[in-house]
Amino acid sequence: MLILRQLLDEGILISLGRVQTLFPGVALCVAIGVLSWLIDQAEVASFSYAAIEAIVLAMLIGMAMRTVWTPSRAFRPGIVFTAQFVLEVAIVLLGASLDLRSLESLGFALLAAVFMTTAMTLGLGVACGRFFGLSGNLAILIAVGNAICGNSAIAAVAPVIRAKREELASAISLTAVLGVLVVLTLPRLKEPFGLNDHQYGILAGMVVYAVPQVLAATIPVSDASGQIGALVKLIRVALLGPVVALFAYRHRGGSTGQAVGFSLTRYLPWFVLGFFLTSLLRTAGVVPVELGSSAKDISRWLTIASMAALGLGVDVRAVRKSGPRVALVVCGLLVMLVSLAITLIHLFQL
């Protein structure tokens, strides 16, 4: 019932009937996805491997198009739908291929590592932001964006701390572009730091900003990296509710003396619940291995289309408006987060 209620609240079920409205944007994302797959196959035919896989190509092609062309109003609903709901379905389907028994040996150590990186990133992010002269609100937005889930966390926390529109735009614009750069560069750390596919998936899940970016950074490496990366990332996403509640409590009343309303279910996305539910069904044997494998293949195709939509929503030119101090804090915090995550992976032998 909770999942159905969230779908209704977000207007997803109703918007499914507006095919004509969604079609132009969805068709554009699918076309970019097909083009990316064709380039991927051409790479394999020419070099026996894909130097840049379809998932990353779709995002890059979308970004390139966005740089020279701003989608008109006719395309926007379908692009948003593909970037959000289609991706969320892909995540739920990915859960159907994950047997949680394979993670029994990690257990508490993995959760402890995720909680430690999140808490330390929040604390250090706010401290670094204030040290470099950023406003308190902007420092908080940058910290939660790095610690939890990028733009989604920034957008969720902004209202409860009464952030200004300029602060929100500054934090979001840089985080969106930097997240793409992380996707492209993070796989290069796998070999130098002696990480296997499983450990690399944990690293990506702990440091990459957004859920789609985690999939883009891990699935090209291996299916195992994609599964564990998604799991770790969704644990971080599940922390969004408590973090928003914390800042809502700290900023309760504000200048007006009015308490800020908060609902935990609002910050526990339906696809997080869906991912863990399908994972549990796969672990219990309700979902057979063959069906889980098919679900994973479908998830991959949906993710490619979602990456195209994600790229179409990233305007590289917006970074200029963020300012050098914001860029310095975000980049510094990212380096710290990567270093901390790699240290914990080896320390806890994850």
matplotlib code that plots the C-alpha trace (Angstrom):
import matplotlib.pyplot as plt

x = [0.0, 2.9, 4.4, 1.0, 0.4, 3.8, 3.2, -0.2, 1.3, 4.0, 1.4, 3.2, 0.2, -1.9, 0.9, 1.1, -2.2, -0.7, 1.0, 1.0, 2.6, 5.3, 6.1, 8.4, 10.8, 10.7, 11.3, 14.3, 15.8, 15.2, 16.8, 19.9, 20.0, 19.8, 22.5, 24.7, 24.1, 25.1, 28.3, 29.0, 28.6, 30.8, 33.5, 33.3, 33.5, 36.5, 38.5, 36.9, 35.8, 33.8, 36.1, 33.1, 30.0, 26.4, 25.3, 28.1, 27.8, 24.1, 24.8, 27.6, 25.5, 22.7, 25.0, 26.5, 23.0, 22.0, 25.1, 24.0, 20.3, 17.8, 14.8, 11.6, 8.5, 7.2, 10.2, 10.5, 7.7, 9.1, 12.7, 11.7, 9.6, 12.5, 15.1, 12.9, 10.2, 11.9, 15.1, 13.3, 11.7, 15.2, 16.4, 13.6, 14.2, 17.9, 17.0, 15.5, 18.9, 20.6, 20.8, 21.3, 22.9, 26.0, 26.4, 26.2, 29.9, 29.8, 26.8, 27.6, 31.0, 29.4, 26.6, 29.2, 31.4, 28.4, 27.3, 30.8, 31.4, 28.0, 28.4, 32.0, 31.1, 28.2, 30.4, 33.5, 31.4, 29.7, 33.1, 34.9, 32.2, 32.2, 36.0, 36.1, 33.5, 30.3, 27.0, 25.8, 22.9, 25.1, 27.7, 24.9, 23.5, 26.9, 27.5, 24.2, 24.7, 28.0, 27.0, 23.6, 22.4, 23.4, 20.7, 17.8, 19.2, 20.0, 16.4, 15.0, 17.0, 16.7, 13.1, 13.7, 16.7, 15.1, 17.9, 17.8, 17.1, 20.6, 22.2, 20.1, 21.0, 24.7, 24.8, 22.8, 24.5, 28.0, 27.0, 25.3, 28.3, 30.9, 28.8, 29.3, 33.1, 33.1, 31.4, 34.1, 37.1, 36.2, 36.7, 40.3, 40.9, 40.0, 43.4, 45.7, 44.0, 43.8, 40.0, 38.2, 34.8, 32.9, 35.0, 34.8, 31.0, 31.1, 33.4, 31.0, 28.0, 29.7, 31.0, 29.0, 26.3, 23.1, 21.6, 21.8, 25.4, 26.2, 24.8, 26.7, 29.9, 29.5, 27.5, 30.2, 32.7, 30.6, 27.2, 28.6, 29.8, 26.4, 24.5, 26.6, 26.9, 23.2, 22.7, 25.2, 23.8, 20.2, 21.3, 22.7, 19.4, 17.5, 19.4, 17.9, 14.8, 16.7, 19.1, 16.2, 14.5, 17.7, 18.0, 14.2, 14.6, 17.6, 15.9, 12.4, 10.5, 13.2, 12.4, 8.7, 8.5, 6.6, 7.6, 8.7, 6.5, 8.2, 7.0, 9.5, 7.6, 8.1, 11.9, 11.8, 11.3, 9.2, 12.0, 14.2, 11.4, 10.9, 14.6, 14.8, 11.5, 12.6, 16.0, 14.3, 12.1, 15.2, 16.9, 13.9, 13.8, 10.4, 12.1, 14.1, 17.6, 16.4, 13.7, 16.2, 18.6, 15.9, 15.0, 18.6, 18.8, 15.6, 17.0, 20.1, 18.1, 15.9, 19.1, 20.6, 17.5, 17.6, 21.2, 20.3, 17.6, 20.1, 22.5, 19.8, 19.2, 22.8, 23.8, 27.6, 27.4, 25.6, 28.9, 30.1, 27.5, 28.6, 31.8, 35.3, 34.8, 31.9, 33.8, 36.8, 34.7, 32.8, 36.0, 37.9, 35.0, 34.8, 38.6, 38.1, 35.1, 36.9, 40.0, 37.9, 35.8, 38.9, 40.5, 37.4, 37.1, 40.6, 40.3, 37.1, 38.1, 34.9]
y = [0.0, 2.4, 1.9, 2.4, 5.5, 7.0, 6.2, 8.0, 11.0, 11.4, 11.2, 8.3, 6.0, 8.9, 10.1, 6.6, 7.4, 10.5, 8.6, 11.5, 13.8, 11.3, 9.9, 12.6, 12.6, 8.8, 8.2, 10.6, 8.7, 5.3, 6.6, 7.7, 4.4, 2.4, 4.6, 4.0, 0.2, 0.3, 2.1, -0.3, -3.2, -1.5, -1.2, -4.9, -5.8, -3.6, -4.0, -7.2, -5.0, -1.8, 1.0, 3.0, 0.9, 1.7, 2.9, 5.6, 6.4, 7.2, 9.6, 11.3, 11.6, 13.1, 15.6, 16.6, 17.2, 19.2, 21.4, 22.5, 22.2, 22.8, 20.3, 22.0, 21.7, 18.8, 16.7, 17.5, 15.3, 12.2, 12.9, 13.4, 10.2, 8.2, 9.7, 9.0, 6.3, 4.1, 4.2, 3.3, 0.3, -0.8, -0.7, -2.8, -5.4, -5.4, -6.5, -9.6, -10.8, -10.3, -13.2, -11.5, -14.7, -13.9, -10.9, -12.7, -12.5, -8.7, -8.0, -5.6, -4.5, -3.2, -1.3, 0.1, 1.3, 3.0, 4.7, 5.9, 7.4, 9.1, 10.6, 11.8, 13.2, 15.2, 16.6, 17.3, 18.7, 21.3, 22.2, 22.5, 24.6, 27.1, 27.1, 28.3, 31.0, 29.4, 30.1, 27.7, 26.5, 26.0, 24.1, 21.8, 21.3, 20.3, 18.0, 16.1, 15.9, 14.2, 12.0, 10.7, 10.9, 14.0, 16.3, 14.3, 14.9, 18.5, 19.1, 17.3, 19.2, 22.6, 23.3, 22.3, 24.5, 27.3, 27.5, 30.3, 29.6, 30.6, 28.3, 25.4, 26.1, 26.4, 23.1, 21.2, 22.4, 21.5, 18.2, 17.1, 17.7, 16.4, 13.2, 12.5, 13.0, 10.6, 8.0, 8.3, 8.3, 6.0, 2.7, 3.7, 3.4, -0.3, -1.7, 0.8, 0.2, -3.6, -3.8, -6.8, -6.4, -6.8, -4.2, -1.8, -2.0, -1.2, 1.8, 3.1, 2.6, 4.6, 7.6, 8.1, 10.8, 9.5, 6.0, 6.2, 7.3, 4.3, 2.0, 3.7, 3.4, -0.3, -2.2, -1.7, -3.3, -6.4, -7.5, -8.3, -4.7, -3.4, -5.5, -4.7, -1.0, -0.6, -2.3, 0.0, 3.1, 2.3, 1.9, 5.4, 6.6, 5.0, 7.3, 10.4, 10.2, 10.4, 13.0, 15.3, 14.7, 15.7, 19.0, 19.6, 19.3, 21.6, 24.2, 23.8, 27.0, 29.1, 32.8, 32.3, 30.0, 27.4, 23.8, 22.2, 19.3, 16.0, 12.6, 9.7, 7.9, 10.9, 10.3, 6.5, 6.1, 3.3, 1.8, 1.4, -0.8, -2.5, -3.3, -5.0, -6.8, -8.3, -9.2, -11.0, -12.9, -13.9, -15.0, -17.0, -18.8, -17.3, -15.7, -18.4, -17.8, -17.8, -15.1, -13.1, -13.2, -12.0, -9.2, -8.1, -7.9, -5.8, -3.6, -3.0, -1.8, 0.5, 1.9, 2.8, 4.8, 6.4, 7.4, 9.2, 11.1, 11.9, 13.3, 15.4, 17.0, 18.0, 21.5, 21.8, 25.5, 25.9, 25.1, 28.6, 30.0, 27.9, 29.7, 28.6, 28.2, 25.8, 23.8, 23.6, 22.3, 19.8, 18.4, 18.3, 16.5, 14.0, 13.2, 12.8, 10.5, 8.3, 8.0, 7.1, 4.5, 2.8, 2.8, 1.2, -1.4, -2.7, -2.1, -4.1, -6.6, -6.0]
z = [0.0, 0.8, -2.6, -4.4, -2.3, -3.3, -7.0, -6.8, -4.9, -7.5, -10.3, -11.9, -12.4, -13.7, -16.1, -17.6, -19.4, -21.0, -23.7, -26.2, -23.7, -22.7, -26.1, -27.6, -24.7, -24.1, -27.8, -27.8, -24.8, -26.5, -29.7, -27.9, -26.1, -29.3, -30.8, -27.8, -28.1, -31.8, -31.0, -28.2, -30.6, -33.2, -30.5, -29.7, -33.4, -33.9, -30.7, -29.1, -26.2, -25.6, -24.5, -23.5, -22.8, -23.9, -20.4, -20.2, -24.0, -23.5, -20.8, -22.7, -25.9, -23.9, -22.3, -25.7, -27.1, -24.0, -24.5, -28.0, -27.7, -24.9, -25.1, -25.9, -23.6, -25.8, -24.8, -21.1, -19.6, -21.3, -20.4, -16.7, -16.8, -18.2, -15.8, -12.8, -13.1, -15.8, -13.8, -10.6, -12.3, -13.5, -9.9, -8.6, -11.4, -10.6, -7.0, -8.5, -9.5, -6.1, -3.6, -0.2, 1.2, -0.8, 1.5, 4.8, 5.4, 5.2, 7.4, 10.2, 8.7, 5.5, 7.4, 9.7, 6.8, 5.1, 8.3, 9.1, 5.7, 5.7, 9.2, 8.6, 5.2, 6.7, 9.5, 7.5, 4.6, 6.8, 8.5, 5.1, 3.6, 6.5, 6.5, 2.9, 3.6, 2.3, 4.0, 6.5, 4.3, 1.3, 3.3, 4.5, 1.0, -0.3, 2.6, 2.3, -1.5, -1.1, 1.9, 0.7, -2.8, -4.7, -6.0, -4.5, -1.0, -1.7, -2.9, 0.1, 2.7, 1.2, 2.3, 5.9, 6.3, 4.3, 1.8, -0.7, -4.4, -5.4, -2.8, -4.1, -7.7, -6.9, -5.0, -7.6, -10.8, -9.7, -8.2, -11.4, -13.6, -11.2, -10.7, -14.4, -14.1, -11.2, -13.3, -16.0, -13.6, -10.7, -12.6, -13.1, -9.4, -9.3, -10.3, -8.6, -5.2, -5.7, -5.6, -7.0, -8.7, -5.4, -3.6, -6.4, -6.3, -2.6, -3.4, -6.1, -3.8, -1.0, -3.0, -6.2, -5.8, -7.5, -8.0, -11.9, -11.7, -9.5, -12.1, -14.9, -12.9, -12.0, -14.5, -17.3, -14.8, -14.0, -13.0, -9.5, -9.2, -10.3, -7.8, -4.7, -5.8, -6.1, -2.7, -0.9, -2.6, -1.6, 2.0, 1.7, 0.1, 3.0, 5.4, 3.7, 5.9, 9.2, 7.9, 6.7, 10.1, 11.9, 10.0, 10.3, 14.1, 14.2, 12.1, 13.6, 13.8, 12.1, 11.8, 11.9, 15.0, 13.0, 13.1, 9.9, 8.9, 8.2, 7.1, 7.0, 4.2, 2.0, 2.1, 1.7, -2.0, -3.3, -5.4, -2.3, -0.8, -4.1, -4.5, -1.1, -1.6, -4.9, -3.4, -0.6, -3.0, -5.0, -1.8, -0.7, -4.1, -5.0, -8.0, -9.8, -11.1, -14.8, -14.1, -12.1, -15.0, -17.4, -15.0, -14.9, -18.7, -18.8, -16.1, -18.1, -21.2, -19.0, -17.4, -20.8, -21.7, -18.2, -18.7, -21.9, -19.9, -17.2, -19.7, -21.3, -17.9, -17.3, -18.5, -18.2, -18.7, -15.4, -13.5, -14.2, -11.9, -9.0, -8.2, -7.4, -3.6, -4.1, -6.7, -4.3, -1.4, -3.5, -5.1, -1.8, -0.1, -2.9, -2.6, 1.1, 0.7, -1.8, 0.4, 3.4, 1.5, 0.2, 3.6, 5.2, 2.5, 3.2, 7.0, 7.3, 4.6, 2.7]

ax = plt.figure().add_subplot(projection="3d")
ax.plot(x, y, z, "-o")
ax.set_aspect("equal")
plt.show()
